[in-house]
Amino acid sequence: MKHIKIGLFWIAALIISCMGVTTMASQIHFQPVTFEDMIQRSNCIVIAHTLKPEYTIEKVRIPRGCFAVPYKRKVYHYKIDEVLYSQKTINTGDTIEVVGADDETMFELYIRFYGENVTKSPIFDRYSSSIESKNKMILFLSSVKGRRYSYSCIEAYEDIKFINKVKKAVKNKSKQTSY
């Protein structure tokens, strides 16, 4: 009976220590973003539909000397149905990849956690989307590299029923940037 208690103690200790090791960020906080702010921060606004598969998991190489499991990110796949606004060339029918708005920060936190054992509580901007279906939606994006984009903030998409509101805001944005 004594050996069982000692064994259970070590199992519990192992579980607790593993839980502490995998906590990169002690808490994640969100700061609200208004519809108008999201329009202003986006350099690409499109109507798109999800492709199959909706997303893939991409393993990211860790810099040399950092002994951690590979960082994994979700990469979403969309086909453009209509371009509402874009600062770079993108066309209807193009396929794009989109990563999370928090991806770069989370990768940096991941490296710092496994490389330096530093934890940090990030604050991310978040829009409150009223989307009902993620099959076809309005995406608010920031350009990253090539055909890869990131969402302008967390939940940077909106239901297609808001198309007229978005088009009006894009028209105002276009007027502001043309001066």
C-alpha positions as CSV (number, residue, x, y, z in Angstrom):
1,M,0.0,0.0,0.0
2,K,2.9,2.4,0.8
3,H,4.4,1.8,-2.7
4,I,1.0,2.7,-4.3
5,K,0.8,6.0,-2.4
6,I,4.4,6.9,-3.3
7,G,3.7,6.0,-7.0
8,L,0.5,8.2,-7.0
9,F,2.5,11.0,-5.5
10,W,5.1,10.9,-8.3
11,I,2.4,10.7,-11.0
12,A,0.6,13.8,-9.5
13,A,3.9,15.6,-9.3
14,L,4.7,14.8,-12.9
15,I,1.3,16.0,-14.0
16,I,1.5,19.3,-12.1
17,S,5.0,20.0,-13.3
18,C,4.0,19.3,-16.9
19,M,1.0,21.7,-16.5
20,G,3.4,24.4,-15.4
21,V,5.8,23.8,-18.3
22,T,3.1,24.1,-21.0
23,T,1.8,27.5,-19.7
24,M,3.3,30.0,-22.1
25,A,1.0,32.8,-21.3
26,S,-0.5,32.9,-17.8
27,Q,-3.6,34.8,-19.1
28,I,-4.7,36.1,-22.5
29,H,-6.6,39.4,-22.4
30,F,-8.7,40.9,-25.1
31,Q,-9.3,44.5,-26.0
32,P,-12.4,45.3,-28.0
33,V,-12.1,46.7,-31.5
34,T,-15.0,48.7,-33.1
35,F,-16.2,48.0,-36.6
36,E,-14.8,51.4,-37.8
37,D,-11.3,50.6,-36.3
38,M,-11.3,47.2,-38.0
39,I,-12.0,48.8,-41.3
40,Q,-9.2,51.3,-40.8
41,R,-6.6,48.8,-39.8
42,S,-7.4,46.4,-42.7
43,N,-5.4,46.7,-45.9
44,C,-7.5,44.0,-47.6
45,I,-11.2,43.5,-47.3
46,V,-12.8,40.7,-49.3
47,I,-15.8,38.4,-49.6
48,A,-14.6,34.8,-49.5
49,H,-15.7,31.3,-48.9
50,T,-13.8,28.6,-47.1
51,L,-12.1,25.8,-49.1
52,K,-11.7,22.2,-48.2
53,P,-9.9,21.6,-46.0
54,E,-10.9,24.7,-44.1
55,Y,-7.4,24.9,-42.5
56,T,-4.2,22.9,-42.3
57,I,-1.7,22.7,-39.4
58,E,1.7,24.1,-40.3
59,K,4.8,23.2,-38.2
60,V,7.2,26.1,-37.9
61,R,10.9,25.6,-37.5
62,I,12.3,26.7,-34.2
63,P,15.5,28.8,-34.2
64,R,18.6,26.9,-33.5
65,G,19.4,26.3,-29.8
66,C,15.7,26.4,-28.7
67,F,14.8,22.9,-27.6
68,A,11.1,22.7,-27.8
69,V,8.4,20.8,-29.6
70,P,7.7,22.4,-33.0
71,Y,5.4,25.4,-33.0
72,K,2.2,24.7,-34.8
73,R,-0.1,27.3,-36.5
74,K,-3.5,27.0,-38.2
75,V,-3.5,28.2,-41.8
76,Y,-7.0,28.9,-43.1
77,H,-7.8,28.5,-46.8
78,Y,-10.2,30.8,-48.7
79,K,-11.2,31.6,-52.3
80,I,-12.0,35.2,-53.1
81,D,-15.5,35.9,-54.3
82,E,-15.2,39.7,-54.4
83,V,-12.5,42.2,-53.6
84,L,-14.0,45.2,-51.7
85,Y,-10.7,46.9,-50.8
86,S,-7.1,46.1,-51.3
87,Q,-3.8,47.9,-51.2
88,K,-2.1,45.2,-53.2
89,T,-3.1,43.1,-56.2
90,I,-5.6,40.5,-55.4
91,N,-8.3,39.2,-57.7
92,T,-11.7,37.5,-57.6
93,G,-11.0,33.8,-57.9
94,D,-7.6,33.9,-56.1
95,T,-7.0,31.5,-53.3
96,I,-5.4,32.9,-50.1
97,E,-4.0,31.6,-46.9
98,V,-4.8,33.4,-43.6
99,V,-3.1,33.0,-40.2
100,G,-4.4,34.3,-36.9
101,A,-4.0,37.9,-35.9
102,D,-2.2,36.7,-32.8
103,D,0.1,34.3,-34.6
104,E,3.3,36.4,-34.6
105,T,3.0,37.3,-31.0
106,M,2.1,33.8,-29.9
107,F,5.2,32.5,-31.8
108,E,7.4,35.0,-30.0
109,L,5.9,34.0,-26.7
110,Y,6.5,30.4,-27.6
111,I,10.2,31.0,-28.3
112,R,10.6,33.1,-25.1
113,F,8.9,30.5,-23.0
114,Y,10.9,27.5,-24.2
115,G,14.1,29.4,-24.7
116,E,14.1,31.6,-21.6
117,N,11.3,30.2,-19.5
118,V,9.6,33.6,-19.6
119,T,5.8,33.9,-19.4
120,K,3.8,36.9,-20.4
121,S,0.1,37.7,-20.5
122,P,-0.6,39.2,-23.9
123,I,-3.4,41.6,-24.8
124,F,-5.0,41.0,-28.2
125,D,-7.4,43.2,-30.2
126,R,-10.7,41.5,-30.7
127,Y,-13.7,42.3,-32.8
128,S,-17.1,40.9,-31.8
129,S,-18.3,39.3,-35.0
130,S,-22.0,38.5,-35.5
131,I,-21.2,35.9,-38.1
132,E,-23.7,33.1,-38.5
133,S,-22.0,30.9,-41.1
134,K,-18.3,30.6,-41.8
135,N,-18.9,29.2,-45.3
136,K,-19.1,32.6,-47.0
137,M,-18.1,35.8,-45.2
138,I,-16.4,39.2,-45.2
139,L,-12.7,39.0,-44.2
140,F,-10.7,41.9,-42.8
141,L,-7.1,41.2,-43.5
142,S,-3.6,42.5,-43.1
143,S,-1.0,41.6,-45.8
144,V,1.8,39.3,-44.6
145,K,3.7,37.8,-47.4
146,G,2.7,36.8,-51.0
147,R,-0.7,35.0,-50.9
148,R,-0.6,34.7,-47.1
149,Y,-2.5,37.2,-44.9
150,S,-3.4,37.5,-41.3
151,Y,-6.7,38.6,-39.8
152,S,-6.6,42.3,-38.9
153,C,-7.5,41.3,-35.3
154,I,-9.1,38.3,-33.5
155,E,-12.5,37.5,-35.2
156,A,-11.8,39.8,-38.1
157,Y,-14.7,38.6,-40.2
158,E,-18.3,39.5,-40.5
159,D,-21.5,38.0,-41.8
160,I,-22.3,38.6,-45.4
161,K,-25.6,40.3,-44.4
162,F,-23.4,43.3,-43.4
163,I,-22.2,43.8,-47.0
164,N,-23.8,47.2,-47.4
165,K,-22.4,48.6,-44.2
166,V,-18.9,47.3,-45.1
167,K,-19.1,48.8,-48.7
168,K,-20.1,52.2,-47.3
169,A,-17.2,52.1,-44.8
170,V,-14.8,51.0,-47.5
171,K,-16.0,53.9,-49.7
172,N,-15.3,56.3,-46.9
173,K,-11.9,54.7,-46.3
174,S,-11.0,55.0,-50.0
175,K,-11.8,58.7,-49.9
176,Q,-9.6,59.2,-46.8
177,T,-6.6,57.4,-48.3
178,S,-6.8,59.2,-51.7
179,Y,-6.0,62.6,-50.2
